[in-house]
Amino acid sequence: MNTLKYKGFIGSVAFSETDGVFFGKIEGIDGLVNFEGESVTELTNSFHEAVEDYLAYCEEEGIEPHKSYSG
């Protein structure tokens, strides 16, 4: 599986040939946080933004963010 990493979080990466976009989700958290982009740069920026939004949400709600795990 292809992945991205940012601030201890792991994002899965896939490509939709039909839609012509890369897409993924943050792995290992309670909840579903998706991101997408039409290029690798756009996908990476979208992933970073998704992580930042998730962290902001957790702070607002007073909950501990769950970081992705590996292996």
Helices and strands as residue ranges (DSSP letters): E 2-6, E 9-16, E 21-27, E 34-37, H 40-61
